[in-house]
Amino acid sequence: MALPHGGKKSTKLLHAQAHVWNHIFNFINPMSLKCVVQLGILDIIHKHGKPMTLAELVEALPMNKVKAQSGPHLMRILIHLGFFMKPKISKGEEETGYWITPASRLLLKDEHLSVAPFLLAMLDPVLTEPWHHLSAWFENENSTPFDTAHGRMLWEHAGQEPRCCESMLDKSQDMTYLAHR
């Protein structure tokens, strides 16, 4: 698409493009957060008790070390989202480490108020797949997008395959308990 001549029109078009691109790639944010929780990065850093360098983190992670070069990219996304800080850890050198934020504490495995199971449940393919069928649902007779995607309702599916909702149900019980305290 060619940019029209003229400053204001070009600027508006660029802003519009940026807006569209932000929405197209927005799935990267929650999926990166899911990855960090699944790999246990938050828990590893928290148990370390102080900021960790990239080398320390890669060594502690259950990952293929060949893929360590992708670690900074993942961490940069989570820093941008406010789930990690990157403080200086050496006064004499310019070395930095990764440290958790108040928001990321809510995703620690052993945190009493952890929402990590809820995050993993909401991003499970069983619950994300219906979103890929939203337009088909508008065109068909099914009562929900979940039914369109899986051929049955959520609770019927959960009865047939309890794995899909176990962590979500566990977390909802924790939240019900907290709401009544």
C-alpha positions in Angstrom: 0.0 0.0 0.0 1.5 3.3 -1.1 1.6 6.1 1.4 -0.2 9.2 0.2 1.8 12.4 -0.1 1.4 14.8 2.7 2.5 14.8 6.3 -0.8 14.5 8.1 -2.3 11.8 5.9 1.0 9.8 6.0 1.2 10.1 9.8 -2.5 8.9 10.2 -1.9 6.0 7.9 1.2 4.9 9.8 -0.6 5.2 13.1 -3.5 3.1 11.6 -1.0 0.5 10.4 0.7 0.4 13.8 -2.7 -0.1 15.5 -3.6 -3.0 13.2 -0.2 -4.7 13.6 -0.4 -4.4 17.4 -3.7 -6.3 17.3 -2.4 -8.9 14.8 0.6 -9.7 17.0 -1.1 -9.3 20.4 -1.3 -13.1 20.8 2.5 -13.1 21.4 2.1 -11.5 24.8 0.0 -14.1 26.6 1.7 -16.9 24.9 5.1 -15.6 26.0 3.8 -15.3 29.5 2.5 -18.9 29.3 5.9 -20.1 28.2 7.7 -18.3 31.1 5.3 -19.9 33.6 5.6 -23.4 32.0 9.4 -23.2 32.0 9.4 -22.1 35.6 11.5 -19.0 34.9 9.7 -16.9 37.6 10.1 -19.6 40.2 13.8 -20.1 39.4 14.6 -16.4 39.7 12.5 -16.1 42.9 14.2 -19.1 44.5 17.6 -17.7 43.5 16.8 -14.7 45.8 18.4 -12.0 43.7 18.6 -11.0 40.0 20.0 -13.6 37.7 22.2 -13.1 34.7 21.2 -14.6 31.4 23.9 -17.2 31.7 22.7 -18.2 35.2 19.2 -18.4 34.0 20.0 -20.5 30.9 22.0 -22.9 33.1 19.1 -23.3 35.5 16.4 -23.7 32.9 15.1 -27.1 31.6 15.8 -26.1 28.0 17.8 -27.1 25.0 21.0 -25.0 25.5 21.2 -24.4 21.7 18.1 -22.3 22.0 19.6 -20.0 24.7 20.1 -17.3 22.0 16.3 -16.9 22.0 16.1 -16.3 25.7 16.8 -12.6 25.6 14.0 -12.1 23.0 11.5 -13.9 25.3 12.7 -11.9 28.3 12.5 -8.6 26.5 8.9 -9.2 25.7 8.2 -9.9 29.4 10.2 -6.9 30.5 8.1 -4.7 28.2 4.9 -6.2 29.7 6.1 -5.5 33.2 6.7 -9.0 34.4 10.5 -8.7 34.8 12.9 -5.9 35.6 16.5 -5.8 34.4 18.5 -4.2 37.2 22.3 -3.7 37.2 23.8 -6.4 39.4 27.5 -5.4 39.4 28.7 -1.9 40.4 31.9 -2.1 38.5 30.6 -3.7 35.4 27.6 -3.1 33.2 26.2 -6.5 33.8 22.4 -6.8 34.3 20.2 -9.5 35.6 16.5 -10.4 35.6 14.3 -9.9 38.6 10.6 -10.4 39.2 8.0 -7.6 39.6 4.9 -7.4 41.9 2.8 -8.6 39.0 5.0 -11.6 38.3 4.7 -12.6 42.0 1.1 -13.5 41.2 2.4 -16.2 38.8 4.8 -17.9 41.2 3.9 -21.6 41.7 4.0 -21.5 45.5 2.4 -18.0 45.9 -0.8 -18.3 47.9 -2.7 -16.0 45.5 -1.1 -17.5 42.3 -3.1 -17.1 39.2 -0.7 -19.3 37.2 -3.1 -22.2 37.0 -5.8 -19.9 35.7 -3.4 -18.5 33.1 -2.5 -22.0 31.9 -6.2 -23.0 31.8 -7.3 -20.0 29.9 -4.5 -20.4 27.3 -5.1 -24.2 27.0 -5.8 -25.1 23.4 -9.2 -26.5 24.4 -10.3 -23.1 25.5 -8.5 -21.1 22.8 -9.7 -23.2 19.9 -13.3 -21.8 20.0 -11.9 -18.4 19.2 -10.6 -19.7 15.9 -14.2 -20.8 15.1 -16.0 -17.5 16.1 -16.9 -16.5 12.5 -18.2 -20.0 11.8 -20.3 -19.9 14.9 -22.0 -16.7 13.8 -23.0 -18.5 10.6 -24.2 -21.8 12.1 -26.9 -23.1 14.5 -24.6 -24.0 17.4 -25.3 -22.3 20.7 -21.6 -21.5 21.5 -18.3 -21.2 19.7 -17.0 -24.0 22.0 -19.7 -26.3 20.6 -18.7 -25.3 17.0 -15.0 -26.1 17.8 -15.5 -29.3 19.8 -18.9 -30.6 18.8 -20.2 -30.5 22.3 -20.7 -28.0 25.2 -18.0 -27.1 27.7 -19.3 -29.1 30.6 -20.1 -32.1 28.4 -16.5 -31.9 27.1 -15.1 -31.6 30.6 -17.1 -34.7 31.6 -15.6 -36.7 28.8 -12.1 -35.2 29.2 -11.6 -33.9 32.7 -8.0 -32.8 32.1 -9.2 -29.8 30.2 -10.8 -28.1 33.2 -9.1 -29.5 36.3 -6.7 -26.6 36.8 -9.4 -24.0 36.1 -11.8 -25.7 38.6 -9.1 -25.9 41.3 -8.3 -22.2 40.9 -12.0 -21.2 40.9 -12.4 -23.0 44.2 -9.4 -21.0 45.6 -11.0 -17.8 44.4 -14.4 -18.7 45.9 -12.7 -19.3 49.2 -10.9 -16.0 49.0 -14.1 -14.1 48.1 -15.8 -15.5 51.2 -13.1 -14.7 53.7 
